[in-house]
Amino acid sequence: MTQRNELSEQDVIAYLAEAREPASLREIAAGMKLRHRGRHALKKIIERLKRKHDIEEPQSGRYR
């Protein structure tokens, strides 16, 4: 994935769908090549997706 200014929920869902196992925020950010602003947005997006039940947290701090 290329570096962009905006990160969408769909980008995160697509990344997690391709992941073999649950990933941490750090692993997701590194895999998506996110910088500081993107990492901050990722945290908010993950929380939003958890509230909407679009993703789950099977282990503390790991998402799928």
C-alpha positions as CSV (number, residue, x, y, z in Angstrom):
1,M,0.0,0.0,0.0
2,T,1.3,3.4,-0.8
3,Q,1.7,6.3,1.6
4,R,-1.3,8.6,1.6
5,N,-2.6,11.5,3.6
6,E,-5.9,9.8,4.4
7,L,-6.7,6.4,5.8
8,S,-10.1,4.9,5.5
9,E,-12.0,2.2,7.4
10,Q,-12.1,0.2,4.2
11,D,-8.3,0.3,4.0
12,V,-8.0,-1.1,7.6
13,I,-10.7,-3.8,7.0
14,A,-8.9,-4.9,3.8
15,Y,-5.6,-5.1,5.5
16,L,-7.0,-7.2,8.4
17,A,-8.8,-9.5,6.0
18,E,-5.5,-10.4,4.3
19,A,-3.6,-10.8,7.6
20,R,-3.0,-14.5,8.6
21,E,-3.5,-13.8,12.3
22,P,-4.7,-11.0,14.5
23,A,-2.4,-8.0,14.4
24,S,-1.5,-5.3,16.8
25,L,-1.8,-1.5,16.1
26,R,1.9,-1.4,15.6
27,E,1.9,-4.3,13.2
28,I,-1.0,-2.8,11.2
29,A,0.7,0.6,11.0
30,A,4.0,-0.9,9.9
31,G,2.3,-3.2,7.3
32,M,0.3,-0.2,5.9
33,K,3.5,2.0,6.0
34,L,1.8,4.7,8.1
35,R,3.6,7.7,9.5
36,H,2.7,9.7,12.6
37,R,-0.6,11.2,11.4
38,G,-1.7,7.9,9.9
39,R,-0.9,6.0,13.1
40,H,-3.0,8.5,15.0
41,A,-5.9,8.1,12.6
42,L,-5.5,4.3,12.7
43,K,-6.1,4.3,16.5
44,K,-9.4,6.2,16.0
45,I,-10.5,4.0,13.1
46,I,-9.8,0.8,15.1
47,E,-11.9,2.0,18.0
48,R,-14.7,3.0,15.6
49,L,-14.6,-0.4,13.8
50,K,-14.7,-2.2,17.2
51,R,-17.8,-0.2,18.3
52,K,-19.5,-1.0,15.0
53,H,-18.5,-4.7,15.4
54,D,-16.7,-4.7,12.0
55,I,-13.6,-6.1,13.6
56,E,-13.0,-8.0,16.8
57,E,-10.3,-8.1,19.4
58,P,-9.7,-11.8,20.2
59,Q,-6.6,-11.0,22.3
60,S,-5.8,-7.8,24.2
61,G,-4.4,-5.3,21.7
62,R,-4.7,-7.6,18.6
63,Y,-7.4,-7.2,16.0
64,R,-8.9,-9.2,13.2
